[in-house]
Amino acid sequence: MIEAQHLTKRYGPRTAVDGMTFTVRPGRVTGFLGPNGAGKSTTMRMVVGLDRPTSGRVTVNGAPYARHRAPLGEVGVLLDAKAVHPGRSARAHLRALAATHGIGDARVDEVVELAGLGAVAHVRAGRFSLGMGQRLGIAAALLGDPATLVLDEPVNGLDPEGVLWVRTLLRALAAEGRTVLLSSHLMSEMALTADHLVVVGRGRVVADAPVADVVARAGTAAVRVRTPEAARLAAALVRDPALRVVSTAADTLEVSGADAPALAAAAAGIGVVLHELAPVQASLEDAYLQLTGGEVEYRAAAPGTPTTPGASR
């Protein structure tokens, strides 16, 4: 279990983490989400003892990370897959880590095979692709058979088979009763992998709830309407400025700004027959954008926006 209480980190006048309190419980995958600059990486570094909090505290399995006598057996960490000596082979890297904790070669062999590195175990890490480097980082995180895993963007650079492998692995580890904290910017993958979410923005927790609850808060994104007279119905609906009508197929519209009964009544009023009328539920991405829309620190200019003074008059 990971417990953060009023966790704060300041760098001079800048507050990177601002009083975060949350708990990552065993037996489930907890997604850690937030825009760039939201404090995710700093928080994860404090969890594993790489940064010291300015105030507050964070414990892993009941104690600060630094107090664990055999941290590899308590916490498996992947924060930077590139943090490997490029001249070492995958097996040599893992054996060096194992030696610091008295872990035998048999366990090294296990994680090599588990991570799909058997065929390249003797290849120098400097020759690895991004995806193979990620697999090596995950193998290192699993080396001590830890009760808790802290993983930052573990599917970065992986092919679809690798992404599926990570998803299946993390859910299996959580099912064994382990604690899994997972950071990722891939909303579609997080929706398939995580059970619970901690969403942060500008160093603060903005949501801490099961995935289904977070998505439910976003409500219904639109209503799908299928009719052979889609063009005529769309022409009638767009007269209402409160509605947003998008044609997604020759006979299908997605309408925002009205519920299904109101759209059914509008169609009946002009004699349009409906073949389908169904709510389109918001996605995790929709919910995330709603939660963090006001918390984005770095925002790109919209297309066509002048980027330098005097670029447009």
C-alpha positions as CSV (number, residue, x, y, z in Angstrom):
1,M,0.0,0.0,0.0
2,I,1.1,3.5,-0.8
3,E,-0.1,6.3,1.5
4,A,0.5,10.0,0.9
5,Q,-0.5,12.6,3.5
6,H,-0.4,16.3,2.7
7,L,2.6,15.6,0.4
8,T,4.2,18.9,-0.7
9,K,7.3,19.6,-2.8
10,R,8.6,23.1,-3.5
11,Y,11.6,24.1,-5.7
12,G,12.3,27.6,-4.6
13,P,9.2,29.7,-5.3
14,R,7.6,27.0,-7.5
15,T,5.3,24.4,-5.8
16,A,5.4,21.2,-7.8
17,V,3.2,19.1,-5.4
18,D,0.7,20.9,-3.3
19,G,-0.6,19.0,-0.3
20,M,-1.5,15.7,-2.0
21,T,-3.3,13.1,0.1
22,F,-4.2,9.8,-1.5
23,T,-4.0,6.0,-0.9
24,V,-3.0,3.4,-3.4
25,R,-4.5,0.1,-2.2
26,P,-3.5,-3.5,-2.8
27,G,-5.5,-5.7,-5.1
28,R,-6.2,-3.2,-7.8
29,V,-4.4,-1.2,-10.5
30,T,-4.5,2.5,-9.7
31,G,-4.0,4.9,-12.6
32,F,-2.1,8.1,-11.9
33,L,-3.2,10.8,-14.4
34,G,-2.5,14.4,-15.0
35,P,-1.3,16.9,-17.6
36,N,2.4,17.6,-18.1
37,G,3.7,19.7,-15.2
38,A,0.9,18.4,-12.9
39,G,3.4,16.9,-10.4
40,K,3.1,13.2,-11.3
41,S,6.8,12.5,-11.8
42,T,7.8,14.5,-8.7
43,T,5.2,12.6,-6.6
44,M,6.4,9.2,-7.9
45,R,10.0,10.2,-7.2
46,M,9.0,11.0,-3.6
47,V,7.2,7.7,-3.3
48,V,10.5,5.8,-4.0
49,G,12.8,8.1,-2.1
50,L,14.5,9.9,-5.0
51,D,13.1,13.3,-3.8
52,R,12.5,14.4,-0.3
53,P,9.2,16.1,0.5
54,T,9.2,19.7,1.6
55,S,6.4,18.7,4.0
56,G,4.0,15.9,4.5
57,R,5.0,12.3,4.1
58,V,4.5,9.2,1.9
59,T,4.9,5.6,3.0
60,V,5.1,2.3,1.1
61,N,3.8,-0.8,2.9
62,G,3.8,1.1,6.2
63,A,7.3,2.8,6.1
64,P,9.1,5.4,4.0
65,Y,10.9,3.8,1.1
66,A,14.4,4.5,2.5
67,R,13.7,2.5,5.7
68,H,13.1,-0.7,3.9
69,R,16.1,-3.0,4.3
70,A,15.5,-4.7,0.9
71,P,13.7,-2.2,-1.2
72,L,13.6,-4.4,-4.4
73,G,11.5,-6.9,-2.4
74,E,9.1,-4.2,-1.3
75,V,8.8,-1.9,-4.4
76,G,9.4,-2.5,-8.0
77,V,10.1,0.8,-9.8
78,L,10.1,1.9,-13.5
79,L,10.6,5.6,-13.8
80,D,13.2,5.8,-16.6
81,A,13.8,2.8,-18.8
82,K,16.9,4.4,-20.2
83,A,18.7,4.3,-16.8
84,V,20.7,1.3,-17.9
85,H,24.4,1.1,-18.7
86,P,24.4,0.8,-22.5
87,G,27.4,-1.5,-22.5
88,R,25.8,-4.1,-20.3
89,S,23.6,-6.9,-21.6
90,A,20.1,-7.3,-20.4
91,R,21.1,-10.3,-18.3
92,A,24.2,-8.6,-16.9
93,H,22.1,-5.5,-15.9
94,L,19.6,-7.7,-14.0
95,R,22.3,-9.8,-12.4
96,A,24.0,-6.7,-11.1
97,L,20.7,-5.5,-9.6
98,A,20.1,-8.9,-8.1
99,A,23.5,-9.0,-6.5
100,T,22.7,-5.9,-4.4
101,H,19.8,-7.9,-2.7
102,G,21.2,-11.4,-2.7
103,I,18.8,-12.5,-5.4
104,G,19.9,-15.6,-7.3
105,D,20.4,-16.2,-11.0
106,A,17.3,-18.4,-11.1
107,R,15.1,-15.3,-10.4
108,V,17.0,-13.4,-13.1
109,D,16.2,-16.1,-15.6
110,E,12.5,-16.0,-14.5
111,V,12.1,-12.3,-15.2
112,V,14.1,-12.5,-18.4
113,E,11.6,-15.0,-19.8
114,L,8.6,-13.3,-18.2
115,A,9.5,-10.0,-20.0
116,G,10.1,-11.8,-23.3
117,L,13.8,-11.0,-23.3
118,G,15.1,-14.6,-23.7
119,A,16.3,-14.1,-27.3
120,V,18.1,-10.9,-26.5
121,A,19.3,-11.5,-23.0
122,H,23.0,-11.3,-24.1
123,V,22.5,-8.2,-26.3
124,R,23.9,-4.9,-25.0
125,A,21.2,-2.6,-23.7
126,G,22.5,0.2,-25.9
127,R,21.3,-1.6,-28.9
128,F,17.8,-2.1,-27.6
129,S,14.7,-0.4,-29.2
130,L,12.6,1.8,-27.0
131,G,10.1,-1.1,-26.5
132,M,12.8,-3.6,-25.6
133,G,14.2,-1.1,-23.1
134,Q,10.7,-0.9,-21.5
135,R,10.6,-4.7,-21.2
136,L,14.0,-4.6,-19.5
137,G,12.8,-1.9,-17.1
138,I,9.7,-3.9,-16.2
139,A,11.9,-7.0,-15.7
140,A,14.0,-5.0,-13.3
141,A,10.9,-3.8,-11.4
142,L,9.8,-7.4,-11.0
143,L,13.2,-8.8,-9.9
144,G,12.5,-8.8,-6.2
145,D,9.0,-10.1,-6.5
146,P,7.7,-6.9,-4.8
147,A,4.4,-6.3,-3.1
148,T,4.2,-2.9,-4.7
149,L,4.9,-1.6,-8.2
150,V,5.4,2.0,-9.3
151,L,5.5,2.3,-13.1
152,D,5.8,5.5,-15.1
153,E,4.6,5.1,-18.8
154,P,5.4,1.3,-18.9
155,V,3.8,0.8,-22.4
156,N,5.8,3.7,-24.0
157,G,7.3,2.4,-27.3
158,L,5.7,-1.1,-27.0
159,D,3.9,-2.7,-30.0
160,P,0.3,-3.9,-29.6
161,E,1.4,-7.3,-28.4
162,G,3.6,-5.7,-25.8
163,V,0.9,-3.3,-24.7
164,L,-1.4,-6.3,-24.2
165,W,1.3,-8.2,-22.3
166,V,1.7,-5.2,-19.9
167,R,-2.0,-4.9,-19.4
168,T,-2.5,-8.6,-18.7
169,L,0.6,-8.7,-16.4
170,L,-0.5,-5.7,-14.3
171,R,-4.0,-6.9,-13.8
172,A,-2.7,-10.4,-12.9
173,L,-0.3,-8.9,-10.3
174,A,-3.1,-6.8,-8.8
175,A,-5.3,-9.9,-8.7
176,E,-2.6,-11.5,-6.5
177,G,-3.1,-8.8,-4.0
178,R,-0.2,-6.5,-5.0
179,T,-0.4,-2.7,-5.1
180,V,0.1,-1.2,-8.6
181,L,0.5,2.5,-9.3
182,L,0.5,3.2,-13.0
183,S,1.1,6.5,-14.8
184,S,0.2,6.9,-18.5
185,H,-1.0,9.4,-21.0
186,L,-2.8,6.7,-23.0
187,M,-6.4,7.1,-21.9
188,S,-7.7,4.2,-23.9
189,E,-5.2,1.9,-22.3
190,M,-5.8,3.3,-18.9
191,A,-9.5,2.6,-19.3
192,L,-8.7,-1.1,-20.0
193,T,-6.1,-1.5,-17.3
194,A,-6.9,0.6,-14.2
195,D,-9.6,-0.1,-11.6
196,H,-9.1,3.2,-9.7
197,L,-7.9,6.7,-10.7
198,V,-6.0,9.4,-8.9
199,V,-6.1,12.5,-11.2
200,V,-3.9,15.5,-10.4
201,G,-3.6,19.0,-11.8
202,R,-1.2,21.8,-10.8
203,G,0.1,19.6,-7.9
204,R,-3.3,18.9,-6.4
205,V,-5.6,15.9,-6.4
206,V,-8.7,16.7,-8.5
207,A,-10.2,13.2,-8.5
208,D,-9.7,10.0,-6.5
209,A,-12.3,7.4,-7.4
210,P,-13.0,4.2,-9.3
211,V,-12.7,4.5,-13.1
212,A,-16.4,3.9,-13.6
213,D,-17.3,6.7,-11.2
214,V,-14.9,9.2,-12.9
215,V,-16.4,8.4,-16.3
216,A,-20.0,8.6,-15.0
217,R,-19.3,12.1,-13.7
218,A,-18.7,13.2,-17.2
219,G,-22.3,12.3,-18.1
220,T,-23.5,11.5,-21.6
221,A,-21.4,12.9,-24.4
222,A,-24.1,12.8,-27.1
223,V,-27.1,10.9,-28.4
224,R,-26.8,8.8,-31.5
225,V,-29.7,9.1,-33.9
226,R,-30.1,6.8,-36.9
227,T,-32.7,7.6,-39.5
228,P,-33.1,7.3,-43.3
229,E,-33.9,11.1,-43.2
230,A,-30.8,12.2,-41.4
231,A,-30.3,15.2,-43.6
232,R,-33.8,16.5,-43.0
233,L,-33.6,15.9,-39.2
234,A,-30.2,17.6,-39.0
235,A,-31.5,20.7,-40.9
236,A,-34.3,21.0,-38.3
237,L,-32.1,20.5,-35.3
238,V,-29.4,23.0,-36.2
239,R,-31.9,25.8,-36.0
240,D,-31.5,25.4,-32.2
241,P,-28.2,27.1,-31.3
242,A,-28.0,25.0,-28.1
243,L,-27.6,21.8,-30.1
244,R,-24.4,20.5,-31.8
245,V,-25.2,18.1,-34.6
246,V,-22.5,15.9,-36.3
247,S,-23.1,13.6,-39.1
248,T,-21.1,10.3,-38.6
249,A,-22.6,8.3,-41.4
250,A,-25.2,8.8,-44.2
251,D,-28.0,7.8,-41.9
252,T,-26.5,8.6,-38.5
253,L,-26.2,11.8,-36.4
254,E,-24.6,12.5,-33.0
255,V,-26.4,15.3,-31.2
256,S,-25.1,17.1,-28.1
257,G,-27.2,19.4,-26.0
258,A,-30.4,17.4,-25.8
259,D,-31.5,14.1,-24.3
260,A,-33.1,11.2,-26.2
261,P,-36.7,12.0,-25.3
262,A,-36.3,15.6,-26.6
263,L,-34.8,14.4,-29.8
264,A,-37.5,11.8,-30.3
265,A,-40.1,14.5,-29.9
266,A,-38.3,16.8,-32.3
267,A,-38.2,14.0,-34.9
268,A,-41.9,13.1,-34.4
269,G,-42.8,16.8,-34.8
270,I,-41.5,16.8,-38.4
271,G,-42.6,13.3,-39.2
272,V,-39.1,11.7,-39.3
273,V,-39.0,8.0,-38.5
274,L,-36.1,6.9,-36.2
275,H,-34.4,3.5,-36.5
276,E,-32.1,4.1,-33.5
277,L,-31.9,6.5,-30.6
278,A,-29.2,5.8,-28.1
279,P,-27.0,7.7,-25.6
280,V,-23.3,7.8,-26.4
281,Q,-21.5,7.5,-23.1
282,A,-18.5,9.7,-22.3
283,S,-15.1,8.1,-22.5
284,L,-12.4,8.2,-19.9
285,E,-10.7,10.8,-22.2
286,D,-13.8,13.0,-22.1
287,A,-13.9,12.7,-18.3
288,Y,-10.1,13.4,-18.0
289,L,-10.4,16.5,-20.1
290,Q,-13.3,17.8,-18.1
291,L,-11.4,17.3,-14.9
292,T,-8.1,18.8,-16.0
293,G,-9.1,21.4,-18.5
294,G,-8.5,24.2,-16.1
295,E,-5.3,22.6,-14.7
296,V,-3.2,22.5,-17.8
297,E,0.1,24.4,-17.3
298,Y,1.5,24.1,-20.8
299,R,-1.1,24.7,-23.6
300,A,-0.3,24.8,-27.3
301,A,-1.7,27.6,-29.4
302,A,-4.7,26.7,-31.6
303,P,-4.0,26.3,-35.3
304,G,-3.8,29.7,-37.0
305,T,-3.0,31.5,-33.7
306,P,-0.1,34.0,-34.1
307,T,3.0,32.7,-32.2
308,T,5.1,35.8,-32.4
309,P,4.3,39.5,-31.9
310,G,3.3,41.1,-35.2
311,A,2.9,37.7,-36.9
312,S,-0.7,38.6,-37.8
313,R,-2.6,41.9,-38.0
